């Protein structure tokens, strides 16, 4: 049996392409096969890939996956691309048709190119020279690429008949000048500006929720929170910390000269005419400079819809039924970063209709929602949650959203609003749904007010979602029972999965997050418990009797569905 090293000891013909050599080395082709394909391609004046795929020696999909893994480039399905949206002035059309490549976009002097053979260095050099830009190759299936190139070549030929060459050149030059202008306006700060732009764009592309700029005595580091976990991404020179902080403060409209007290601000990045990303900026003076944390606020997250959040069908039905009621209070609970705001915004989007007046008081308003009256709380100016609520009640509201109930005054007004014919949505920082009721009681809210106003409580956590590279986990039934599964669950119809790690998920084994929810409606029996000053344990037992899943049980259901791992659920919930 041949080993991987065996092909390396065999004398290869010099004419064999880089992709052909790689296929031989990985034992996907024999050397004689690859040589025969290369000779036939040379004779027909074709590329190695043309003959390999066209001759039926290897499926285009398999070849694309191999090339992407070999070179570490992303793999793109061309069927998801609308040809009408592709840029037309990033690369000479004749050259693109000749080389069988498709330019996908350009950002910051880097050109993304769709190609089927990323190992062809001569082809890459020709593109790089023509475009005068650094390249980011994107691997695609060869047969689909050929069809797309032919289609674009035909359409551009017709267009070129009506266009003058000079006009195309003028457009390209104008675009380049516009792109370069911000970087050359200030020579000293230009590298810092470019660096910050790259960090922000990379964070958005990575799906990060927060960016941390952290100065220390001997070094400076930047971390991203991706899927709930902090990852160090870069350690720039310590000397840039002041300029970087100043740049962030300028675009966030903060006081540059003030470095002794924390500051809060906002900024926006416009990625395209259809998409803009807001950032909430917070500065904190530390021993060695200002630490800056930027929260990425993507408006699209509030428009995902309730199905994307991870509610089970029965939980979704209970929630939708509650928010459609004419009055009452709905509370969303959980720790910081558990997705409470997104859940509330999703509910507000469902209720956002022309016939409904919605007002929100937030600290601050994270995402702009058209059609909803959003108010930023400003305690220094006297605009507290309580003051905003009092003003709302004189504004003829139907639905009121309070960012957070922090004190008795806010809780009292919110409950009175719920009792006087308004739907009130708010958040609390508690561990689960039953403890929310005792938390309100501890604030000083009378039991009869709680029982008569609160109609539903949801508690939530965010667990990391398993990547597609997941593998079945081999474990015994005792370990599953210890984790919280029931005997009836171990019916052999499902298999727990474990994280593995691949290029797509950055080796973590997880990609994205999924919500774990406890949705507890306040029934008549629970109202009796509240009025009799029942504790959280009694309410939890009653909820269990009524079929309400606790957080642990909801998480285990996600494990049975293959969405997350047992470790994630155990780490996010208590028994």
C-alpha positions, -999 to 999 in steps of 0.1 A, spaced: 0 0 0 14 34 -11 20 61 15 15 98 12 53 103 9 55 78 -20 44 102 -47 70 127 -35 98 102 -43 84 96 -78 98 118 -105 71 141 -117 70 157 -151 77 194 -150 46 202 -170 22 190 -144 2 219 -129 2 228 -92 -33 214 -87 -24 182 -105 6 177 -82 -15 183 -51 -41 158 -63 -14 132 -68 2 139 -34 -32 135 -17 -37 102 -37 -69 115 -54 -52 108 -88 -25 85 -99 6 101 -114 0 85 -148 -36 97 -148 -26 133 -139 1 133 -166 -23 120 -192 -49 147 -183 -22 174 -185 -10 162 -219 -45 161 -233 -52 196 -219 -19 209 -234 -28 194 -268 -63 210 -268 -49 243 -254 -70 240 -223 -63 243 -186 -57 212 -164 -90 219 -146 -110 221 -180 -99 186 -189 -102 172 -154 -138 183 -150 -148 183 -186 -134 148 -191 -154 134 -162 -123 125 -141 -135 143 -110 -168 161 -101 -166 199 -100 -180 200 -65 -153 176 -51 -125 195 -69 -137 228 -55 -139 215 -19 -104 200 -23 -89 233 -37 -105 254 -10 -92 231 18 -58 229 2 -52 267 -1 -73 278 28 -97 299 7 -134 302 12 -158 281 -9 -187 299 -26 -218 284 -42 -223 305 -74 -259 296 -76 -265 320 -47 -251 349 -67 -273 371 -89 -252 379 -120 -270 413 -123 -255 425 -90 -219 417 -99 -196 447 -104 -185 453 -140 -155 477 -137 -131 459 -114 -112 439 -140 -108 441 -178 -137 421 -193 -116 404 -220 -90 393 -194 -117 380 -171 -132 360 -199 -98 347 -211 -87 336 -176 -121 322 -166 -125 344 -134 -152 366 -121 -145 397 -99 -170 397 -69 -161 429 -52 -134 453 -39 -129 467 -5 -99 487 7 -76 478 -22 -83 441 -20 -101 424 -49 -122 393 -44 -120 369 -73 -141 338 -80 -119 311 -96 -116 273 -98 -78 268 -96 -63 290 -68 -29 272 -73 -23 289 -107 3 315 -97 7 328 -133 -30 335 -135 -30 352 -101 0 374 -112 -18 385 -144 -49 395 -124 -29 413 -98 -10 433 -124 -41 442 -143 -62 452 -113 -34 468 -94 -48 453 -62 -41 425 -37 -63 394 -43 -86 374 -21 -93 342 -41 -128 326 -37 -130 290 -48 -161 280 -69 -172 250 -89 -156 250 -124 -186 241 -144 -207 268 -129 -179 293 -132 -175 285 -170 -213 291 -175 -212 324 -156 -181 337 -174 -198 329 -208 -230 346 -197 -212 377 -185 -190 378 -216 -220 378 -239 -238 405 -219 -208 428 -217 -201 425 -254 -235 439 -261 -230 467 -236 -196 476 -250 -211 485 -283 -229 514 -268 -201 526 -245 -169 545 -251 -137 531 -236 -128 564 -221 -159 567 -201 -152 534 -184 -117 546 -175 -131 578 -161 -155 559 -138 -127 537 -125 -104 566 -118 -131 585 -100 -139 555 -78 -102 550 -69 -98 587 -60 -129 586 -37 -116 555 -20 -82 569 -14 -92 604 -3 -99 596 34 -66 578 38 -44 606 24 -61 635 41 -38 631 72 -6 614 66 3 608 102 -30 593 112 -36 574 80 -22 540 92 -43 543 124 -75 551 104 -69 522 80 -62 498 109 -93 508 128 -114 504 96 -100 469 91 -107 459 127 -143 471 125 -150 454 91 -133 421 103 -154 421 134 -186 426 114 -176 398 90 -167 375 119 -202 380 134 -187 395 166 -210 412 192 -183 433 210 -148 446 202 -124 452 232 -94 476 228 -73 469 259 -40 487 269 -16 471 293 18 481 306 39 461 281 14 454 252 -19 463 236 -44 438 225 -77 437 206 -103 410 213 -136 400 197 -165 384 214 -177 358 189 -206 334 199 -202 346 235 -165 338 238 -136 364 237 -109 357 211 -77 377 208 -73 387 172 -44 412 171 -18 428 193 -9 462 176 21 483 187 17 498 221 26 532 207 -7 536 188 -30 533 219 -34 571 223 -41 578 186 -64 548 183 -84 560 214 -86 595 200 -98 583 166 -125 562 182 -136 592 204 -137 616 174 -160 595 153 -181 586 184 -184 624 193 -168 620 227 -146 645 245 -110 638 234 -94 658 262 -113 639 290 -94 607 299 -103 606 337 -139 595 336 -159 569 316 -177 581 285 -205 567 263 -211 574 227 -223 560 193 -209 557 158 -221 543 125 -205 525 96 -222 525 62 -213 493 44 -237 498 15 -267 517 5 -289 490 21 -268 482 52 -254 503 80 -240 491 113 -243 511 146 -217 508 174 -223 516 210 -189 529 224 -179 529 260 -146 542 274 -131 533 308 -99 548 323 -75 520 334 -40 521 349 -23 521 315 -48 540 293 -84 540 282 -100 506 276 -127 509 249 -155 484 243 -176 487 211 -209 469 210 -220 460 175 -257 468 169 -269 452 137 -304 463 129 -310 431 109 -308 411 142 -341 426 153 -358 416 121 -348 380 121 -383 369 131 -394 349 161 -387 316 143 -350 324 141 -346 329 178 -350 292 188 -383 291 206 -400 256 206 -434 256 188 -454 255 221 -432 283 236 -437 304 205 -474 300 206 -476 310 243 -455 341 237 -474 352 206 -507 347 225 -495 368 254 -482 398 233 -515 399 214 -535 404 246 -548 440 251 -531 446 284 -507 431 310 -470 428 317 -445 405 299 -411 402 315 -380 389 297 -352 378 321 -316 367 319 -281 378 325 -263 405 305 -257 393 269 -284 366 269 -303 382 240 -331 399 260 -331 431 238 -333 411 206 -363 391 220 -381 423 230 -374 440 196 -387 409 178 -419 411 198 -422 449 191 -417 442 153 -446 418 154 -468 444 172 -456 473 150 -487 480 129 -502 513 118 -530 510 143 -508 506 174 -489 533 192 -456 519 207 -432 538 229 -399 526 244 -376 539 271 -341 524 268 -306 531 282 -296 536 254 -318 527 224 -296 501 208 -314 496 174 -335 521 155 -369 507 147 -390 527 123 -426 532 134 -417 530 171 -412 560 194 -379 554 211 -366 575 240 -331 575 254 -329 576 292 -307 604 304 -304 603 342 -281 634 344 -308 655 327 -336 640 349 -350 617 322 -352 585 342 -372 553 334 -399 565 358 -400 600 342 -402 585 307 -430 561 318 -451 590 333 -447 609 300 -457 578 280 -490 575 299 -499 610 286 -490 600 250 -520 577 244 -498 545 242 -510 510 233 -477 492 240 -449 504 263 -414 489 265 -392 496 294 -355 487 289 -350 475 324 -369 476 357 -342 487 382 -361 501 412 -394 502 429 -405 535 413 -401 522 378 -417 488 387 -447 506 403 -454 528 373 -450 499 349 -474 477 368 -499 505 371 -497 510 333 -503 473 328 -534 475 351 -548 505 332 -552 489 298 -516 490 284 -493 462 272 -460 466 290 -428 447 280 -397 449 301 -365 431 313 -352 420 347 -318 406 357 -328 373 373 -317 337 368 -350 321 358 -387 328 355 -399 318 390 -373 339 408 -385 369 388 -417 370 409 -398 369 442 -374 396 428 -404 420 422 -417 412 457 -382 420 472 -382 453 454 -414 462 473 -441 456 448 -473 443 466 -482 407 458 -517 416 446 -501 440 420 -478 413 407 -506 387 405 -530 410 387 -505 425 361 -478 399 351 -492 376 325 -460 358 312 -423 356 321 -396 342 298 -361 334 309 -334 329 284 -298 319 277 -277 318 246 -257 286 239 -233 281 211 -246 263 180 -227 233 168 -210 237 134 -216 214 105 -184 196 113 -200 180 145 -196 143 151 -217 119 172 -207 116 208 -202 82 222 -214 81 258 -232 58 282 -267 63 295 -256 70 331 -238 102 319 -269 113 300 -291 107 330 -267 126 352 -269 156 327 -307 157 333 -322 134 306 -352 112 315 -353 75 310 -380 80 284 -356 103 264 -331 74 259 -352 57 232 -323 55 206 -340 78 182 -315 106 186 -277 109 191 -258 136 210 -232 154 190 -198 169 200 -178 198 186 -149 189 162 -136 221 146 -130 231 110 -120 261 89 -156 274 88 -159 277 126 -122 286 132 -115 253 150 -139 259 179 -166 234 167 -193 261 171 -208 286 147 -235 310 158 -257 307 188 -291 293 197 -316 305 224 -326 284 253 -359 295 268 -382 290 297 -417 304 289 -439 306 320 -475 319 317 -490 331 350 -519 308 356 -546 311 382 -528 286 404 -497 307 403 -516 338 411 -529 320 443 -493 312 452 -481 348 447 -510 361 468 -501 337 496 -465 349 494 -452 316 479 -414 314 473 -396 307 441 -393 269 448 -431 266 452 -437 286 419 -411 264 401 -428 232 413 -462 246 401 -447 255 367 -433 220 364 -468 205 371 -482 227 344 -457 214 318 -434 245 317 -399 234 307 -371 249 329 -339 262 312 -320 229 317 -348 209 301 -351 233 272 -314 231 266 -315 193 266 -342 194 240 -318 214 218 -292 187 224 -317 160 212 -323 181 181 -285 182 174 -283 220 177 -258 222 206 -237 201 228 -243 188 263 -213 208 276 -228 240 263 -262 233 281 -245 224 313 -224 255 312 -254 278 305 -279 264 330 -283 253 365 -301 222 377 
